[in-house]
Every structure is written in structure tokens, then in C-alpha cells.
Amino acid sequence: MVQLFSAFDRETIKQKMQEHTYDLVIIGGGITGAGIALDAVSRGLEVALVEMGDFASGTSSRSTKLVHGGLRYLQQFEVKEVAELGKERAIVYENGPHVTTPEWMMLPFHKGGNMGKFTASMGIRLYDYLAGVKKNERRKILTPQETLAKNPFVKKDGLKGSGYYVEYRTDDARLTIEVLKKAVELGADVINYTRAENFLYTEAKKVEGVTVTDRITDKVYDIRGRRVINAAGPWVDKVRKLDHTQNNKHLRLTKGIHLVIDKSRFPMEQAVYFDTPDGRMVFAIPRDKKVYVGTTDTFYEESPINPKALEVDHQYVIKAINYMFPDVHITEKDIESSWAGVRPLIYEEGKDPSEISRKDEVWFSESGLITMAGGKLTGYRKMAEKLLDDVTKTLSKETGQKYKPVQTRHLPISGGDIGGSAQLSPFIEKKTKDAVNRFGWTIEEARVIVKRYGSNIDQLFTYAQEHKEKGGHELPSSLYAELHYAVYHESAIHPVDFLLRRTGYLLFDMPYLLEWQKAVVDEMDRLFHWDPATREQMETELQTQIDDAREPADWHGK
């Protein structure tokens, strides 16, 4: 099957979408929509998906970047949620080990803290049991001395020890992209920068498709489907308003921010989940050359498009860092970058942001519109499975066609075809050696890039070979390969698509991004043949994202 996921395949994809009637039309290209698309197409349904911005440009690139079981949900007695999410971690990891990494997490106990040693020990033990944690990843309880040996920066005053358990770190945007690429590989038609404007209805006032606008060309066209699924994340309610048949449920948005600090200022190698002075819990997680810390949890009333981290948000996280790691003395000038994200939670009367459940729900309107609301990154696959179990039953009755049962429990996502997690380390070592020997990449950059793309790395090597044969190109070999792969295989159209969501450089290697941003824009200009106005728009968009990442939105250099 010909795969259509290049930035230059848009006209072909649009033509197919206009000529075809699909089983499912999905609105939203975050992890929820991506998961639904993959589950559906792998069962044999015909699927179209539209995303109004870039894939994963909303919540799915702005999370804490953990596929985790939600230990803290035990404090809210959400036992079923913990059990389900905990088991999902292992499935997500095995299907995409290149974008998911086991991360031993430390939970320090302090005198007067949120969680005592006994309570935490029992909680983590119950967590292990509910989540079906593998024997070699089950919790341990560390003494104060063992705790400080693993992380000497933890507050020593009142330290009683720590819990030690495994979470899974991920790259949320790349996970979303890899799931979408697998859906495309299996036959889904997927397009970004395409906004749903209105619904199409039958004479009986049942939804039978959507009218969309291509935001690149302003072309308006219709896409028809037997079912339409609203998986628009923070925009779920806005999409539902187009349908005029809302139920009485709605979302409550909350905002969370994270700060990124270079290890030269915060040389921490051990991830920590720790108390804050106001009784919340925050993560500090090493990632390559950086440590990122978050998150906040505040109600959010503004547009979900490009939420901003404010000075008060920065100061909250900085205060939390210095409270738990008093010897590091972090200040605003140490923050290399930051990001803000919006959580689309289901409204619950009278609850504070941190108390609102992260559960998912499916809402059915009188017109037949299906809305997937709430949920967590970790549960994306299971959410889709439960929804498609129901949808395929009703579709089978209507069409007489039989669909496969769920296929995604053991289905590697794009880049995950390496024989499972046990084969990841030897795979990385072999391909790293190839990159160093063939293209002169450093061991460090080769290892990071091989892990980022997994079994798709050979395609990047093709572009690296092209770079080598051309000679004298402004971009370094590895960045040239990544950029061309992103454009031709991952539908990257804007520079920020590439530098933020396909690679993460804007968040996790700002100095590298600043060094090469002009060369990246120049190369994309050469590929896309932008007119001067379009180039200026692309540069402005990128610079805005850089400025937002480098300083709080309301920062005045005080």
C-alpha cells in the first residue's frame, strides 16, 4: 500500500477524502484521535482524520511526558483507574520502546510530608499489585543514606527515606506521530492544518460528515463518514457547539507548566516525585542533557491555542525546586526553556484542579456525533479499544460487514519494529555504530537520534547519505536527515512542526536550535518555495514559540 504522509501528499489526500465515504471521520490529531484511528483501521474500518493545526500541537505535546499509572490517584481512591493505566504502560512500552523509557522514580519521605513511610510503602505495594508491575520493576524502600546516594540534592532536613518505583518516560508528540504513521501505513487517510467548520446531516438530522477548510490553501471541501468522532481535546466543547445537540456535560480546562534546566546547573540523574510546600506533588525528571520540572495545576479560562507560562507559574515551580533541592539555588536566569499545556478534564462541581478526575468518557449526541472527552496519555490505546468495541458492533449491524477484534495490544507503532523492548539496547548500539562510522556523527547524537526514530532510522540514513554525497550543505548531516525525514515522512510543514514536535529541540536543546534555526528555515524555504510573506509568517511563528519558551509571557526582566 502506498503511504501518504509526506507534506507534499496533501493534494492527493484531499482528493481521496472528497471522493470517498469513510466508516469513521475523526476530528483531532492528538494522541486520542491518533489512537482511535489506529485501532479502527487495524480492525478493517476505513478512516479519515483531520487536525486543525499540526499533529500533537495541543495537549499531546505539552504533558509531563510520562506514560504512568497515576500513583497519586490511589489517594483519590481511583483504584480501577490505577489498575487499568498501570497495565497499559507495559503495552505502550512494548509497542513503541523507542519512544518510551522505564524511569526509576524516587518518592522522598520527610517528617511532616504528604506521605509517611508506611503509607507510601503500602501505597506503592498496592500500586505494583494493581498495575501488574514486572518483578524486576517492583518497589523498594530506601533508607535516608540510600536516598542521598542516588540523589544527593534531596532535602536532608527531616529525610526519613524514599520509595523507589518505576514510571515510563515518553516523548508525547513523537508517540502521537508514530501512532498516526502506523495508522497511515495500514490505510488511514490523515491530514493536518485542516479545520472542521460544520457538520453534514442527513434528512433525518443525523451527522454524516464534516465540512473542512484546508488552512494552507483555504480550500473548503466535504468529508463523508458513517460515524463522526470528536476527539478534539481542549476544543471538544467548541466542536460540539457546531452540532447543536450538546448534553449537560462539559469540560473544565486546567493549565500545567514545566521548566527545563541544563544539567550544568542542576546535575541530577535520578528522577524524583516530590512534595511541594502547598501539599501538591511535582516531578523532576532528567532527559538527556537537561532536567525538567513540573507541573502546576490551575484553572484556565483562555483559548487553548498556545497557552502561556506566566511569571507566577515559573515562580511556583522554582520555589518547589528550591524547597526540595535547597542546595541548587535555582533562579529565573537558570531556566533554559519552558512549556505550558492545557488539560481537558470533565467538569466536576466544587473540585479544585488537582482533585478533578482524569477519567475518560464517551458522549453520544442525538445527531449521532460521538465525543471522546477527558482521559490521559497513558490510556490512549485502551480508550480507543473500548470505543471501537462499541462502534464496530453498531456498524456491523448497519453494513453487514464483520470487523476484526482489537489488534493494538501487540501491534508495534511506527518505529517500533525491533522485536520488543528486550532488543532495544542492542538495536541502538548497532545503529549508533553505523551512524558514527558512515556519517561521522558523534556517539551521543547518534544514540539520541537512533532511539528517537527506532526502526525507521534506515530511512534517515538514506538522507544522511544524500547529504554526504552533496557535500558542503549548510545543515549538519544529522539535522539534514531529520528535517528531510520530517517533511517527507511525517507531514512537517512549518519550521515549528519540526523543531518543536518532531524533534523537541525547542524545549530540550535551545542552544542547538538557536544555532541552526535560520539554516532550517532556509532549507524548508528551498523545499516548499515559499513566497516572502509566507516565509515571514513561518519565521514569526517560530520566533514567537522560542520567546514563549525562553521567558514567562508577562516577564519584564525584574
Buried (B, 14 or more C-beta within 10 A) or exposed (E): EEEBBBBEBBEEBBEBBEEEEBBBBBBBBBBBBBBBBBBBBBBBBBBBBBBBBBBBBBBBBBBBBBBBBBBBBBBBEBEEBBBBBBBBBBBBBBBBBBBBBBBEBBBBBBEEBBBBBEEBBEBBBBBBEBBEBEEEBBBEBBEBEBBBEBBEBBBEEEBBBBBBBBBBBBBBBBBBBBBBBBBBBBBBBBBBBBBBEEBBBEEEEBBBBBBBBBBBEEBEBBBBBBBBBBBBBBBBBBBBEBBEBBEEBEBBBBBBBBBBBBBEBBEBEBBBBBBBEEEBBBBBBBBEBBBBBBBBBBEBEEEBEBBBBBBEBBEBBBEBBBBBBEEBEBEBEBBBBBBBBBBBBBBEEEEEBBEBBBBBEBBEBEBBBBBBBBBBBBBBBBBBBBBBBEBBEEBEEEEEEEBEEBBBEEBBBBBBBBEBBEEBEEBBEEBBBBBBEBBEBEEEBBBBBBBBBBBBBEBBBEBBBBBBEEEEBEBBBBBBBBBBBBBBBBBBBBBBBBBBBBBBBBBBBBEBBEEBBEBBBBBBBEBBEBEEEBBEEBBEBBEEBBEBBBBBBEBEEE
